[in-house]
């Protein structure tokens, strides 16, 4: 990661905020913009979890 890329936690927060903003603007769960934002958020969350597991030395299979 270089200095211009946000950290995983920052990226996750940005994705979550984007989904929140879509919902606040009236987007429905079935709207393409909302579902796309939700997929991006869930992907960022999964990556953050993987980074945290690596940092803690926990195998993913053990955590499930």
N, CA, C and O atoms as a Tinker XYZ file with bonds, in Angstrom:
   256  protein
     1  N      0.852000   -1.165000    0.000000    73     2
     2  CA     0.000000    0.000000    0.000000    64     1     3
     3  C      0.901000    1.232000    0.000000    63     2     4     5
     4  O      1.888000    1.287000    0.734000    81     3
     5  N      0.557000    2.217000   -0.825000    73     3     6
     6  CA     1.335000    3.452000   -0.823000    64     5     7
     7  C      0.579000    4.541000   -0.083000    63     6     8     9
     8  O     -0.556000    4.323000    0.343000    81     7
     9  N      1.178000    5.694000    0.075000    73     7    10
    10  CA     0.594000    6.774000    0.850000    64     9    11
    11  C     -0.703000    7.324000    0.295000    63    10    12    13
    12  O     -1.447000    7.975000    1.029000    81    11
    13  N     -1.010000    7.086000   -0.991000    73    11    14
    14  CA    -2.226000    7.634000   -1.584000    64    13    15
    15  C     -3.432000    6.710000   -1.432000    63    14    16    17
    16  O     -4.556000    7.118000   -1.724000    81    15
    17  N     -3.220000    5.464000   -0.977000    73    15    18
    18  CA    -4.319000    4.514000   -0.818000    64    17    19
    19  C     -4.805000    4.524000    0.629000    63    18    20    21
    20  O     -3.997000    4.509000    1.558000    81    19
    21  N     -6.118000    4.548000    0.819000    73    19    22
    22  CA    -6.613000    4.514000    2.201000    64    21    23
    23  C     -6.382000    3.161000    2.836000    63    22    24    25
    24  O     -6.364000    2.143000    2.144000    81    23
    25  N     -6.207000    3.140000    4.137000    73    23    26
    26  CA    -6.051000    1.889000    4.860000    64    25    27
    27  C     -7.341000    1.081000    4.762000    63    26    28    29
    28  O     -8.401000    1.631000    4.462000    81    27
    29  N     -7.250000   -0.227000    5.016000    73    27    30
    30  CA    -8.430000   -1.093000    4.919000    64    29    31
    31  C     -9.572000   -0.585000    5.790000    63    30    32    33
    32  O    -10.721000   -0.584000    5.349000    81    31
    33  N     -9.286000   -0.158000    7.007000    73    31    34
    34  CA   -10.332000    0.350000    7.885000    64    33    35
    35  C    -10.994000    1.592000    7.332000    63    34    36    37
    36  O    -12.209000    1.754000    7.437000    81    35
    37  N    -10.201000    2.467000    6.744000    73    35    38
    38  CA   -10.742000    3.684000    6.138000    64    37    39
    39  C    -11.610000    3.343000    4.940000    63    38    40    41
    40  O    -12.688000    3.912000    4.767000    81    39
    41  N    -11.152000    2.425000    4.121000    73    39    42
    42  CA   -11.911000    1.997000    2.938000    64    41    43
    43  C    -13.241000    1.373000    3.368000    63    42    44    45
    44  O    -14.284000    1.637000    2.770000    81    43
    45  N    -13.187000    0.552000    4.402000    73    43    46
    46  CA   -14.407000   -0.077000    4.901000    64    45    47
    47  C    -15.396000    0.983000    5.367000    63    46    48    49
    48  O    -16.579000    0.916000    5.035000    81    47
    49  N    -14.922000    1.959000    6.130000    73    47    50
    50  CA   -15.800000    3.019000    6.611000    64    49    51
    51  C    -16.407000    3.797000    5.448000    63    50    52    53
    52  O    -17.589000    4.140000    5.476000    81    51
    53  N    -15.597000    4.076000    4.423000    73    51    54
    54  CA   -16.100000    4.799000    3.251000    64    53    55
    55  C    -17.204000    4.009000    2.557000    63    54    56    57
    56  O    -18.220000    4.575000    2.155000    81    55
    57  N    -17.003000    2.700000    2.418000    73    55    58
    58  CA   -18.012000    1.852000    1.771000    64    57    59
    59  C    -19.307000    1.833000    2.594000    63    58    60    61
    60  O    -20.405000    1.935000    2.045000    81    59
    61  N    -19.160000    1.700000    3.916000    73    59    62
    62  CA   -20.330000    1.689000    4.789000    64    61    63
    63  C    -21.070000    3.022000    4.716000    63    62    64    65
    64  O    -22.299000    3.053000    4.659000    81    63
    65  N    -20.325000    4.111000    4.718000    73    63    66
    66  CA   -20.936000    5.435000    4.624000    64    65    67
    67  C    -21.675000    5.596000    3.307000    63    66    68    69
    68  O    -22.754000    6.187000    3.272000    81    67
    69  N    -21.110000    5.081000    2.224000    73    67    70
    70  CA   -21.768000    5.158000    0.919000    64    69    71
    71  C    -23.101000    4.419000    0.926000    63    70    72    73
    72  O    -24.092000    4.916000    0.390000    81    71
    73  N    -23.128000    3.229000    1.535000    73    71    74
    74  CA   -24.367000    2.459000    1.620000    64    73    75
    75  C    -25.374000    3.207000    2.486000    63    74    76    77
    76  O    -26.555000    3.278000    2.146000    81    75
    77  N    -24.914000    3.761000    3.597000    73    75    78
    78  CA   -25.806000    4.540000    4.472000    64    77    79
    79  C    -26.401000    5.726000    3.731000    63    78    80    81
    80  O    -27.595000    6.001000    3.849000    81    79
    81  N    -25.568000    6.429000    2.968000    73    79    82
    82  CA   -26.039000    7.598000    2.219000    64    81    83
    83  C    -27.074000    7.209000    1.164000    63    82    84    85
    84  O    -28.047000    7.930000    0.945000    81    83
    85  N    -26.859000    6.074000    0.517000    73    83    86
    86  CA   -27.840000    5.597000   -0.469000    64    85    87
    87  C    -29.176000    5.298000    0.205000    63    86    88    89
    88  O    -30.235000    5.664000   -0.306000    81    87
    89  N    -29.119000    4.632000    1.351000    73    87    90
    90  CA   -30.347000    4.321000    2.073000    64    89    91
    91  C    -31.039000    5.604000    2.535000    63    90    92    93
    92  O    -32.263000    5.713000    2.461000    81    91
    93  N    -30.261000    6.565000    3.008000    73    91    94
    94  CA   -30.835000    7.823000    3.476000    64    93    95
    95  C    -31.484000    8.614000    2.338000    63    94    96    97
    96  O    -32.429000    9.371000    2.560000    81    95
    97  N    -30.976000    8.435000    1.134000    73    95    98
    98  CA   -31.534000    9.154000   -0.010000    64    97    99
    99  C    -32.770000    8.459000   -0.594000    63    98   100   101
   100  O    -33.368000    8.942000   -1.556000    81    99
   101  N    -33.143000    7.318000    0.004000    73    99   102
   102  CA   -34.354000    6.638000   -0.429000    64   101   103
   103  C    -34.133000    5.412000   -1.293000    63   102   104   105
   104  O    -35.099000    4.820000   -1.774000    81   103
   105  N    -32.889000    5.016000   -1.502000    73   103   106
   106  CA   -32.617000    3.822000   -2.307000    64   105   107
   107  C    -33.202000    2.601000   -1.605000    63   106   108   109
   108  O    -33.135000    2.480000   -0.382000    81   107
   109  N    -33.759000    1.725000   -2.377000    73   107   110
   110  CA   -34.313000    0.496000   -1.839000    64   109   111
   111  C    -33.277000   -0.622000   -1.915000    63   110   112   113
   112  O    -32.337000   -0.557000   -2.707000    81   111
   113  N    -33.456000   -1.637000   -1.090000    73   111   114
   114  CA   -32.504000   -2.749000   -1.043000    64   113   115
   115  C    -32.354000   -3.431000   -2.389000    63   114   116   117
   116  O    -31.307000   -4.019000   -2.662000    81   115
   117  N    -33.359000   -3.370000   -3.231000    73   115   118
   118  CA   -33.278000   -4.016000   -4.546000    64   117   119
   119  C    -32.701000   -3.099000   -5.627000    63   118   120   121
   120  O    -32.464000   -3.553000   -6.746000    81   119
   121  N    -32.469000   -1.816000   -5.316000    73   119   122
   122  CA   -31.889000   -0.883000   -6.283000    64   121   123
   123  C    -30.449000   -1.275000   -6.602000    63   122   124   125
   124  O    -29.689000   -1.660000   -5.714000    81   123
   125  N    -30.090000   -1.174000   -7.865000    73   123   126
   126  CA   -28.754000   -1.574000   -8.302000    64   125   127
   127  C    -27.650000   -0.809000   -7.579000    63   126   128   129
   128  O    -26.638000   -1.399000   -7.201000    81   127
   129  N    -27.828000    0.476000   -7.386000    73   127   130
   130  CA   -26.809000    1.274000   -6.695000    64   129   131
   131  C    -26.608000    0.783000   -5.268000    63   130   132   133
   132  O    -25.479000    0.695000   -4.787000    81   131
   133  N    -27.710000    0.464000   -4.595000    73   131   134
   134  CA   -27.614000   -0.016000   -3.213000    64   133   135
   135  C    -26.962000   -1.389000   -3.160000    63   134   136   137
   136  O    -26.064000   -1.619000   -2.349000    81   135
   137  N    -27.404000   -2.303000   -4.014000    73   135   138
   138  CA   -26.840000   -3.653000   -3.969000    64   137   139
   139  C    -25.364000   -3.639000   -4.337000    63   138   140   141
   140  O    -24.572000   -4.379000   -3.756000    81   139
   141  N    -24.991000   -2.799000   -5.300000    73   139   142
   142  CA   -23.579000   -2.677000   -5.655000    64   141   143
   143  C    -22.760000   -2.117000   -4.512000    63   142   144   145
   144  O    -21.649000   -2.578000   -4.251000    81   143
   145  N    -23.307000   -1.119000   -3.828000    73   143   146
   146  CA   -22.612000   -0.547000   -2.669000    64   145   147
   147  C    -22.503000   -1.540000   -1.545000    63   146   148   149
   148  O    -21.484000   -1.597000   -0.857000    81   147
   149  N    -23.531000   -2.317000   -1.353000    73   147   150
   150  CA   -23.529000   -3.332000   -0.294000    64   149   151
   151  C    -22.492000   -4.406000   -0.590000    63   150   152   153
   152  O    -21.796000   -4.862000    0.318000    81   151
   153  N    -22.383000   -4.815000   -1.850000    73   151   154
   154  CA   -21.379000   -5.805000   -2.242000    64   153   155
   155  C    -19.969000   -5.253000   -1.999000    63   154   156   157
   156  O    -19.099000   -5.971000   -1.506000    81   155
   157  N    -19.744000   -3.986000   -2.340000    73   155   158
   158  CA   -18.439000   -3.361000   -2.110000    64   157   159
   159  C    -18.123000   -3.309000   -0.618000    63   158   160   161
   160  O    -16.993000   -3.578000   -0.211000    81   159
   161  N    -19.124000   -2.963000    0.199000    73   159   162
   162  CA   -18.938000   -2.913000    1.652000    64   161   163
   163  C    -18.597000   -4.298000    2.201000    63   162   164   165
   164  O    -17.653000   -4.445000    2.977000    81   163
   165  N    -19.360000   -5.305000    1.802000    73   163   166
   166  CA   -19.121000   -6.653000    2.310000    64   165   167
   167  C    -17.757000   -7.184000    1.880000    63   166   168   169
   168  O    -17.103000   -7.905000    2.635000    81   167
   169  N    -17.324000   -6.828000    0.660000    73   167   170
   170  CA   -15.991000   -7.223000    0.202000    64   169   171
   171  C    -14.896000   -6.560000    1.026000    63   170   172   173
   172  O    -13.919000   -7.207000    1.405000    81   171
   173  N    -15.059000   -5.271000    1.303000    73   171   174
   174  CA   -14.080000   -4.547000    2.119000    64   173   175
   175  C    -14.045000   -5.121000    3.532000    63   174   176   177
   176  O    -12.972000   -5.242000    4.122000    81   175
   177  N    -15.201000   -5.475000    4.078000    73   175   178
   178  CA   -15.257000   -6.054000    5.416000    64   177   179
   179  C    -14.551000   -7.408000    5.451000    63   178   180   181
   180  O    -13.825000   -7.700000    6.402000    81   179
   181  N    -14.752000   -8.225000    4.439000    73   179   182
   182  CA   -14.084000   -9.531000    4.376000    64   181   183
   183  C    -12.569000   -9.362000    4.301000    63   182   184   185
   184  O    -11.827000  -10.090000    4.960000    81   183
   185  N    -12.110000   -8.400000    3.498000    73   183   186
   186  CA   -10.659000   -8.150000    3.405000    64   185   187
   187  C    -10.099000   -7.660000    4.736000    63   186   188   189
   188  O     -9.015000   -8.075000    5.144000    81   187
   189  N    -10.831000   -6.781000    5.412000    73   187   190
   190  CA   -10.384000   -6.281000    6.708000    64   189   191
   191  C    -10.307000   -7.418000    7.725000    63   190   192   193
   192  O     -9.356000   -7.491000    8.504000    81   191
   193  N    -11.289000   -8.292000    7.722000    73   191   194
   194  CA   -11.254000   -9.443000    8.633000    64   193   195
   195  C    -10.039000  -10.314000    8.365000    63   194   196   197
   196  O     -9.376000  -10.766000    9.299000    81   195
   197  N     -9.742000  -10.553000    7.083000    73   195   198
   198  CA    -8.577000  -11.373000    6.734000    64   197   199
   199  C     -7.283000  -10.733000    7.223000    63   198   200   201
   200  O     -6.406000  -11.427000    7.739000    81   199
   201  N     -7.157000   -9.417000    7.066000    73   199   202
   202  CA    -5.962000   -8.703000    7.535000    64   201   203
   203  C     -5.849000   -8.816000    9.054000    63   202   204   205
   204  O     -4.763000   -9.050000    9.584000    81   203
   205  N     -6.958000   -8.651000    9.741000    73   203   206
   206  CA    -6.947000   -8.751000   11.201000    64   205   207
   207  C     -6.556000  -10.161000   11.647000    63   206   208   209
   208  O     -5.793000  -10.317000   12.601000    81   207
   209  N     -7.069000  -11.182000   10.969000    73   207   210
   210  CA    -6.704000  -12.561000   11.312000    64   209   211
   211  C     -5.209000  -12.802000   11.111000    63   210   212   213
   212  O     -4.548000  -13.426000   11.941000    81   211
   213  N     -4.688000  -12.288000    9.981000    73   211   214
   214  CA    -3.251000  -12.446000    9.736000    64   213   215
   215  C     -2.440000  -11.751000   10.822000    63   214   216   217
   216  O     -1.463000  -12.305000   11.327000    81   215
   217  N     -2.846000  -10.545000   11.177000    73   215   218
   218  CA    -2.143000   -9.794000   12.226000    64   217   219
   219  C     -2.164000  -10.542000   13.562000    63   218   220   221
   220  O     -1.194000  -10.506000   14.319000    81   219
   221  N     -3.270000  -11.213000   13.837000    73   219   222
   222  CA    -3.416000  -11.938000   15.090000    64   221   223
   223  C     -2.874000  -13.363000   15.016000    63   222   224   225
   224  O     -2.775000  -14.052000   16.032000    81   223
   225  N     -2.523000  -13.801000   13.801000    73   223   226
   226  CA    -2.012000  -15.155000   13.624000    64   225   227
   227  C     -3.076000  -16.224000   13.777000    63   226   228   229
   228  O     -2.785000  -17.344000   14.197000    81   227
   229  N     -4.322000  -15.875000   13.432000    73   227   230
   230  CA    -5.428000  -16.815000   13.556000    64   229   231
   231  C     -5.783000  -17.338000   12.164000    63   230   232   233
   232  O     -5.958000  -16.576000   11.213000    81   231
   233  N     -5.881000  -18.666000   12.080000    73   231   234
   234  CA    -6.272000  -19.300000   10.829000    64   233   235
   235  C     -7.750000  -19.074000   10.600000    63   234   236   237
   236  O     -8.546000  -19.191000   11.532000    81   235
   237  N     -8.134000  -18.751000    9.371000    73   235   238
   238  CA    -9.537000  -18.481000    9.061000    64   237   239
   239  C    -10.427000  -19.667000    9.402000    63   238   240   241
   240  O    -11.532000  -19.481000    9.912000    81   239
   241  N     -9.963000  -20.880000    9.129000    73   239   242
   242  CA   -10.777000  -22.062000    9.406000    64   241   243
   243  C    -11.073000  -22.181000   10.902000    63   242   244   245
   244  O    -12.152000  -22.633000   11.284000    81   243
   245  N    -10.132000  -21.784000   11.741000    73   243   246
   246  CA   -10.333000  -21.830000   13.175000    64   245   247
   247  C    -11.352000  -20.784000   13.596000    63   246   248   249
   248  O    -12.147000  -21.023000   14.504000    81   247
   249  N    -11.335000  -19.613000   12.935000    73   247   250
   250  CA   -12.228000  -18.514000   13.301000    64   249   251
   251  C    -13.664000  -18.795000   12.898000    63   250   252   253
   252  O    -14.586000  -18.218000   13.475000    81   251
   253  N    -13.873000  -19.660000   11.929000    73   251   254
   254  CA   -15.236000  -19.974000   11.496000    64   253   255
   255  C    -15.779000  -20.999000   12.390000    63   254   256
   256  O    -16.922000  -21.425000   12.220000    81   255
